[in-house]
Amino acid sequence: MRINVLKDYETLSRSAADILLSTVKENPKAAIIIATGSTPTLTYQLWVRDLLAQNIPTDNLTIIKLDEWGGLPMDHPSTCETYIRTYIFDPLKLREDQFISFQSQPEVPEQECLRIAQEIQRLRSIDICALGIGKNGHLGFNEPSDTWSTVPFVATLTKESLGHDMLQGDSSKVTFGITLGLNTIRQSKHILVLANGTAKTDIVNTALRGPVTPRCPASILQELPNMTLLLDQEASAKL
Ligand code: PGA
C-alpha cells in the first residue's frame, strides 16, 4: 500500500488523473471501476481533458459503475449514472457496450447484481478501481456491517449515506443501494483511493490505524498491497 499526501485538492486530483492516464496509455483495453461523488470530480475532468487533448484512443476501454442509488430513475440528476455520463461517458463519446452499469430501477435487484457479476466475469481483468471513502467508512455501498461483502449485492443504506450530498437533501425515492462487493474491488490490479478535506480526517485515521473490520469497510484498504491512497493535508491530519 502506498500513501501519498498532497498539498491540496487540486494537486491530489492532478496526481490521480495522471495515474488514470498512465493506465489507459499502458492498456488501451483497460477496464476501470468508477466511483462517483464530490471527491473524484476534478480528477475525472483532468483525466478526460488530457485523454482528449493527447488523442489517446478510448474506444476499447470499459467503464464499470461502482454503485447506484436504487429507486431513482436512471436519468435523475443525482444518479451515479448521470454523473458518469456527464463527466466521462459523454465527453469521451463512449459506446453503450463500453459501459457496465447497474440499472437504478431494476425489476429484480438481485437479478441485476447477477447480470453485472456475469458481465464483469467476462472481462479479462479489471485494471484499476477508483474509489472514495464515505464519511461512515463505506466503500461504494459496502456499508458498515457485521460481515464482509463479496459479490455485487443489494445494500441497505445507512442514514449517513442517505444524507450524501449527491441526493441534495432528498432521499425519499431511494429505497436501496446496489454495489460491487469487496471481492470485485479487490480483484482490480490497482486500487486508487482518494480522500480530501476535513470531513474525511477522522474516517481516514480510523480506516488506516484502527482494526480491520467490516464495521469500517474502508479498513480493508490496510490489507491491499496494490492500493494507492492519495490524501490532501486536511484528510491526513490525524495520521
Ligand atoms: P464524496 O463521497 O466523494 O462525495 O465524499 C464518497 C463516498 O461517500 O463514498
Residues whose N, C-alpha, C, O or C-beta is under 5 A from the ligand:
A	BS01	PGA	T36 G37 S38 T39 P40 G132 I133 G134 K135 H138 G140
